[in-house]
Amino acid sequence: MATNLLKGKRGIIFGALNEESIAWKTALMAHEEGAEFVLSNAPIALRMGKIKELGEACNAEVIAADATSVEDLENLFNKASEILGGKIDFVLHSIGMSPNVRKGKTYGDLNYDWFHKTLDISAMSFHKVLQTAEKLDVMNEWGSIVALSYIAAQRSFSHYADMADAKALLESVARGYGARFAAKKVRVNTISQSPTVTTAGQGITGFDDFFNFADQLSPLGNAPSEECAKYILSLFSDYTRYVTMQNLMHDGGFSTCGITEEMMETLAKARQK
C-alpha cells in the first residue's frame, strides 16, 4: 500500500528496459509513492525496449541519453530540471553491459577494446552522471544518488569476467563522489543486489546455476527485484539522510553466510549418489 513516501520529490531513473528490470519496478513504485521523474536510457535501448509504455504508466517523460556522453547527460539534466520544475532529489543509475560477457569471453581472453567499453558503460558512466550533476548544480540538498552493484566487486565469480572490475570501479566512484557531494548534503550509495532474473543477468553464461547457488546459500534466499526496488525507494526517502558512501548488501544474507544447513544437506545428498 502506497504511503506517499516520495511525495514532492523529483528525479531521474536510468536503465529501465522492460518489466524484468529493477529500474522499471523502481519507477512504478516511485510513481505510486508520489514521486515525479524523467526516464532515460540509451537511444538503442529505447528502440529495443518498452520504456515508452512505462512512461505512459508513470506519467513520465522519456529522454534519450547515452550515459557515456557528457553532452547527452548535460542535455538530460537540463531538460529534466525544466520538465520537473526544479532541482533533482534522486537519481537511479541502473546501467551495465559487457561485450566480453555477451560474447562469452573468459577473464583470461578479454578483448581490451570491449573491456574499455565495459568500464565506460558500467562504471565511468556513473562518474559522468555525478560530475555532470555537480557541475550543473542540479541536486537538491539531501538528495540521493544510487547505483546497482554486485558482490563480484569483492569476490571472484566465474563467468562474470570484466563486469567484476566494472562493479569494483563503480563502488569506488560512489565512495569518492559520496565524500565530495557530502558538502552539498547529497548522498551517494551503491546496492549490491542478489542475482536477479533480468535481461542483463540472463546474458551471463551459466546464470541459472549461478542464481540457484546463491539462492541456496542465502539464509533468506535471493532478494527479489521488487524488494530491491523498495530498498532503493528507502534510500531516496528522507528516512536515510545520513547513509552515504556505502555499498549496501541486499542479498538475503549471502554476503556474510559461510554455509547453510540446507546447503550441507544438498552436498550430502549429492555425495551419496
One Martini backbone bead per residue (centre of mass of N, CA, C, O) as a GRO file, in nm:
protein
  273
    1MET     BB    1   0.095   0.037   0.024
    2ALA     BB    2   0.077   0.356  -0.018
    3THR     BB    3   0.256   0.660   0.157
    4ASN     BB    4   0.407   0.904   0.023
    5LEU     BB    5   0.728   0.888   0.051
    6LEU     BB    6   0.782   1.081  -0.239
    7LYS     BB    7   0.644   1.335  -0.198
    8GLY     BB    8   0.783   1.600  -0.400
    9LYS     BB    9   0.975   1.431  -0.565
   10ARG     BB   10   1.262   1.443  -0.790
   11GLY     BB   11   1.376   1.259  -1.096
   12ILE     BB   12   1.608   0.999  -1.224
   13ILE     BB   13   1.578   0.708  -1.444
   14PHE     BB   14   1.798   0.460  -1.524
   15GLY     BB   15   1.748   0.152  -1.734
   16ALA     BB   16   1.476   0.099  -1.844
   17LEU     BB   17   1.338  -0.174  -2.049
   18ASN     BB   18   1.157  -0.378  -1.874
   19GLU     BB   19   0.973  -0.562  -1.646
   20GLU     BB   20   1.246  -0.698  -1.526
   21SER     BB   21   1.359  -0.440  -1.435
   22ILE     BB   22   1.445  -0.255  -1.165
   23ALA     BB   23   1.385   0.026  -1.279
   24TRP     BB   24   1.091  -0.030  -1.349
   25LYS     BB   25   0.994  -0.097  -1.057
   26THR     BB   26   1.086   0.169  -0.934
   27ALA     BB   27   0.906   0.355  -1.099
   28LEU     BB   28   0.630   0.247  -1.014
   29MET     BB   29   0.673   0.296  -0.707
   30ALA     BB   30   0.742   0.597  -0.716
   31HIS     BB   31   0.472   0.680  -0.832
   32GLU     BB   32   0.297   0.567  -0.597
   33GLU     BB   33   0.478   0.762  -0.388
   34GLY     BB   34   0.474   1.064  -0.553
   35ALA     BB   35   0.672   1.081  -0.775
   36GLU     BB   36   0.876   1.266  -1.000
   37PHE     BB   37   0.994   1.180  -1.339
   38VAL     BB   38   1.261   1.077  -1.547
   39LEU     BB   39   1.334   0.887  -1.828
   40SER     BB   40   1.636   0.686  -1.917
   41ASN     BB   41   1.812   0.596  -2.224
   42ALA     BB   42   1.943   0.461  -2.473
   43PRO     BB   43   1.852   0.474  -2.793
   44ILE     BB   44   1.859   0.161  -2.842
   45ALA     BB   45   1.679   0.092  -2.592
   46LEU     BB   46   1.427   0.244  -2.691
   47ARG     BB   47   1.388   0.054  -2.940
   48MET     BB   48   1.389  -0.232  -2.779
   49GLY     BB   49   1.201  -0.144  -2.567
   50LYS     BB   50   0.925  -0.023  -2.318
   51ILE     BB   51   0.953   0.274  -2.196
   52LYS     BB   52   0.700   0.421  -2.304
   53GLU     BB   53   0.500   0.261  -2.134
   54LEU     BB   54   0.612   0.355  -1.862
   55GLY     BB   55   0.565   0.656  -1.904
   56GLU     BB   56   0.257   0.633  -1.917
   57ALA     BB   57   0.217   0.496  -1.632
   58CYS     BB   58   0.396   0.754  -1.488
   59ASN     BB   59   0.391   1.029  -1.620
   60ALA     BB   60   0.668   1.015  -1.800
   61GLU     BB   61   0.936   1.131  -1.944
   62VAL     BB   62   1.141   1.055  -2.231
   63ILE     BB   63   1.508   1.054  -2.244
   64ALA     BB   64   1.760   1.041  -2.447
   65ALA     BB   65   2.075   0.882  -2.323
   66ASP     BB   66   2.417   0.866  -2.316
   67ALA     BB   67   2.602   0.795  -2.029
   68THR     BB   68   2.892   0.843  -2.187
   69SER     BB   69   2.773   1.135  -2.248
   70VAL     BB   70   2.802   1.453  -2.145
   71GLU     BB   71   2.613   1.596  -2.341
   72ASP     BB   72   2.364   1.420  -2.282
   73LEU     BB   73   2.356   1.478  -1.975
   74GLU     BB   74   2.318   1.778  -1.987
   75ASN     BB   75   2.053   1.767  -2.140
   76LEU     BB   76   1.898   1.596  -1.937
   77PHE     BB   77   1.919   1.774  -1.680
   78ASN     BB   78   1.797   2.030  -1.804
   79LYS     BB   79   1.525   1.906  -1.893
   80ALA     BB   80   1.437   1.788  -1.622
   81SER     BB   81   1.427   2.056  -1.465
   82GLU     BB   82   1.214   2.179  -1.651
   83ILE     BB   83   0.989   1.962  -1.631
   84LEU     BB   84   0.994   1.947  -1.297
   85GLY     BB   85   1.059   2.242  -1.169
   86GLY     BB   86   1.366   2.166  -1.075
   87LYS     BB   87   1.538   2.009  -0.873
   88ILE     BB   88   1.698   1.714  -0.771
   89ASP     BB   89   1.651   1.419  -0.550
   90PHE     BB   90   1.696   1.172  -0.763
   91VAL     BB   91   1.909   0.883  -0.866
   92LEU     BB   92   1.921   0.611  -1.105
   93HIS     BB   93   2.180   0.365  -1.167
   94SER     BB   94   2.092   0.115  -1.428
   95ILE     BB   95   2.397   0.027  -1.558
   96GLY     BB   96   2.499  -0.252  -1.779
   97MET     BB   97   2.781  -0.375  -1.992
   98SER     BB   98   2.933  -0.668  -2.167
   99PRO     BB   99   3.082  -0.782  -2.446
  100ASN     BB  100   3.240  -1.020  -2.327
  101VAL     BB  101   3.002  -1.164  -2.194
  102ARG     BB  102   2.816  -1.184  -2.444
  103LYS     BB  103   3.070  -1.345  -2.605
  104GLY     BB  104   3.223  -1.546  -2.393
  105LYS     BB  105   3.458  -1.414  -2.250
  106THR     BB  106   3.721  -1.461  -2.070
  107TYR     BB  107   3.942  -1.332  -1.838
  108GLY     BB  108   4.193  -1.462  -2.025
  109ASP     BB  109   4.026  -1.336  -2.312
  110LEU     BB  110   4.018  -1.034  -2.358
  111ASN     BB  111   3.881  -0.759  -2.505
  112TYR     BB  112   4.003  -0.440  -2.465
  113ASP     BB  113   3.794  -0.271  -2.607
  114TRP     BB  114   3.557  -0.397  -2.451
  115PHE     BB  115   3.657  -0.334  -2.169
  116HIS     BB  116   3.634  -0.029  -2.196
  117LYS     BB  117   3.329  -0.037  -2.246
  118THR     BB  118   3.247  -0.158  -1.981
  119LEU     BB  119   3.360   0.071  -1.801
  120ASP     BB  120   3.205   0.305  -1.930
  121ILE     BB  121   2.911   0.199  -1.894
  122SER     BB  122   2.926   0.067  -1.582
  123ALA     BB  123   3.110   0.322  -1.439
  124MET     BB  124   3.193   0.594  -1.575
  125SER     BB  125   2.900   0.690  -1.603
  126PHE     BB  126   2.866   0.755  -1.303
  127HIS     BB  127   3.071   0.982  -1.293
  128LYS     BB  128   2.932   1.154  -1.511
  129VAL     BB  129   2.671   1.196  -1.360
  130LEU     BB  130   2.792   1.330  -1.107
  131GLN     BB  131   2.958   1.558  -1.241
  132THR     BB  132   2.725   1.688  -1.394
  133ALA     BB  133   2.543   1.746  -1.149
  134GLU     BB  134   2.748   1.929  -1.007
  135LYS     BB  135   2.809   2.143  -1.228
  136LEU     BB  136   2.488   2.212  -1.259
  137ASP     BB  137   2.339   2.214  -0.988
  138VAL     BB  138   2.073   1.985  -0.957
  139MET     BB  139   2.088   1.920  -0.654
  140ASN     BB  140   1.942   1.869  -0.374
  141GLU     BB  141   1.917   1.873  -0.065
  142TRP     BB  142   1.919   1.544   0.034
  143GLY     BB  143   1.997   1.386  -0.186
  144SER     BB  144   1.989   1.081  -0.409
  145ILE     BB  145   2.237   0.836  -0.518
  146VAL     BB  146   2.200   0.532  -0.715
  147ALA     BB  147   2.366   0.212  -0.757
  148LEU     BB  148   2.417  -0.095  -0.918
  149SER     BB  149   2.550  -0.395  -0.788
  150TYR     BB  150   2.806  -0.653  -0.701
  151ILE     BB  151   2.995  -0.896  -0.526
  152ALA     BB  152   3.220  -0.914  -0.755
  153ALA     BB  153   3.384  -0.670  -0.637
  154GLN     BB  154   3.503  -0.881  -0.395
  155ARG     BB  155   3.453  -1.145  -0.564
  156SER     BB  156   3.495  -1.438  -0.731
  157PHE     BB  157   3.331  -1.504  -1.059
  158SER     BB  158   3.235  -1.703  -1.276
  159HIS     BB  159   3.167  -1.532  -1.588
  160TYR     BB  160   3.193  -1.212  -1.503
  161ALA     BB  161   3.453  -1.091  -1.556
  162ASP     BB  162   3.471  -0.746  -1.627
  163MET     BB  163   3.229  -0.672  -1.440
  164ALA     BB  164   3.382  -0.681  -1.173
  165ASP     BB  165   3.558  -0.431  -1.228
  166ALA     BB  166   3.326  -0.236  -1.272
  167LYS     BB  167   3.202  -0.264  -0.985
  168ALA     BB  168   3.450  -0.168  -0.832
  169LEU     BB  169   3.451   0.113  -0.961
  170LEU     BB  170   3.168   0.201  -0.884
  171GLU     BB  171   3.217   0.194  -0.573
  172SER     BB  172   3.449   0.400  -0.575
  173VAL     BB  173   3.289   0.636  -0.688
  174ALA     BB  174   3.086   0.654  -0.454
  175ARG     BB  175   3.295   0.731  -0.243
  176GLY     BB  176   3.428   0.976  -0.377
  177TYR     BB  177   3.153   1.134  -0.433
  178GLY     BB  178   3.034   1.120  -0.152
  179ALA     BB  179   3.244   1.308  -0.023
  180ARG     BB  180   3.194   1.549  -0.213
  181PHE     BB  181   2.868   1.573  -0.186
  182ALA     BB  182   2.843   1.628   0.125
  183ALA     BB  183   2.869   1.942   0.107
  184LYS     BB  184   2.556   1.922  -0.031
  185LYS     BB  185   2.381   1.697   0.098
  186VAL     BB  186   2.467   1.440  -0.080
  187ARG     BB  187   2.398   1.105  -0.150
  188VAL     BB  188   2.609   0.800  -0.207
  189ASN     BB  189   2.514   0.474  -0.341
  190THR     BB  190   2.525   0.117  -0.326
  191ILE     BB  191   2.374  -0.189  -0.454
  192SER     BB  192   2.400  -0.533  -0.361
  193GLN     BB  193   2.257  -0.763  -0.555
  194SER     BB  194   2.114  -1.022  -0.630
  195PRO     BB  195   2.053  -1.243  -0.836
  196THR     BB  196   1.873  -1.144  -1.138
  197VAL     BB  197   1.594  -1.162  -1.345
  198THR     BB  198   1.728  -1.030  -1.630
  199THR     BB  199   1.849  -0.939  -1.924
  200ALA     BB  200   2.141  -0.909  -1.819
  201GLY     BB  201   2.168  -1.164  -1.640
  202GLN     BB  202   2.097  -1.378  -1.875
  203GLY     BB  203   2.382  -1.316  -2.031
  204ILE     BB  204   2.509  -1.514  -1.836
  205THR     BB  205   2.690  -1.775  -1.806
  206GLY     BB  206   2.519  -1.986  -1.596
  207PHE     BB  207   2.288  -1.834  -1.440
  208ASP     BB  208   2.109  -2.052  -1.309
  209ASP     BB  209   2.331  -2.167  -1.125
  210PHE     BB  210   2.402  -1.904  -0.992
  211PHE     BB  211   2.121  -1.850  -0.870
  212ASN     BB  212   2.085  -2.120  -0.708
  213PHE     BB  213   2.328  -2.097  -0.526
  214ALA     BB  214   2.251  -1.830  -0.386
  215ASP     BB  215   1.975  -1.929  -0.282
  216GLN     BB  216   2.093  -2.159  -0.098
  217LEU     BB  217   2.304  -1.971   0.069
  218SER     BB  218   2.074  -1.791   0.143
  219PRO     BB  219   1.884  -1.766   0.419
  220LEU     BB  220   1.649  -1.588   0.250
  221GLY     BB  221   1.732  -1.574  -0.016
  222ASN     BB  222   1.681  -1.421  -0.285
  223ALA     BB  223   1.638  -1.102  -0.381
  224PRO     BB  224   1.396  -0.948  -0.514
  225SER     BB  225   1.334  -0.692  -0.729
  226GLU     BB  226   1.102  -0.560  -0.566
  227GLU     BB  227   1.275  -0.526  -0.305
  228CYS     BB  228   1.489  -0.346  -0.431
  229ALA     BB  229   1.301  -0.114  -0.500
  230LYS     BB  230   1.229  -0.051  -0.205
  231TYR     BB  231   1.518   0.013  -0.115
  232ILE     BB  232   1.561   0.249  -0.302
  233LEU     BB  233   1.333   0.423  -0.187
  234SER     BB  234   1.460   0.451   0.095
  235LEU     BB  235   1.710   0.616  -0.024
  236PHE     BB  236   1.523   0.854  -0.134
  237SER     BB  237   1.443   0.914   0.134
  238ASP     BB  238   1.438   1.076   0.460
  239TYR     BB  239   1.530   0.808   0.631
  240THR     BB  240   1.849   0.826   0.478
  241ARG     BB  241   2.035   1.090   0.517
  242TYR     BB  242   2.303   0.929   0.668
  243VAL     BB  243   2.349   0.761   0.399
  244THR     BB  244   2.688   0.713   0.283
  245MET     BB  245   2.936   0.550   0.102
  246GLN     BB  246   2.779   0.279   0.041
  247ASN     BB  247   2.767  -0.082   0.032
  248LEU     BB  248   2.459  -0.242   0.000
  249MET     BB  249   2.329  -0.538   0.109
  250HIS     BB  250   2.090  -0.728  -0.114
  251ASP     BB  251   2.106  -1.094  -0.039
  252GLY     BB  252   1.990  -1.271   0.209
  253GLY     BB  253   2.304  -1.314   0.338
  254PHE     BB  254   2.531  -1.411   0.142
  255SER     BB  255   2.785  -1.219   0.223
  256THR     BB  256   2.787  -1.366   0.543
  257CYS     BB  257   2.776  -1.665   0.451
  258GLY     BB  258   2.903  -1.971   0.463
  259ILE     BB  259   2.682  -2.207   0.555
  260THR     BB  260   2.407  -2.406   0.522
  261GLU     BB  261   2.209  -2.664   0.599
  262GLU     BB  262   2.091  -2.698   0.316
  263MET     BB  263   2.365  -2.722   0.173
  264MET     BB  264   2.467  -2.966   0.328
  265GLU     BB  265   2.240  -3.155   0.234
  266THR     BB  266   2.295  -3.134  -0.069
  267LEU     BB  267   2.589  -3.243  -0.057
  268ALA     BB  268   2.520  -3.515   0.076
  269LYS     BB  269   2.335  -3.622  -0.150
  270ALA     BB  270   2.548  -3.605  -0.377
  271ARG     BB  271   2.751  -3.807  -0.239
  272GLN     BB  272   2.544  -4.060  -0.233
  273LYS     BB  273   2.518  -4.103  -0.559
   0.00000   0.00000   0.00000
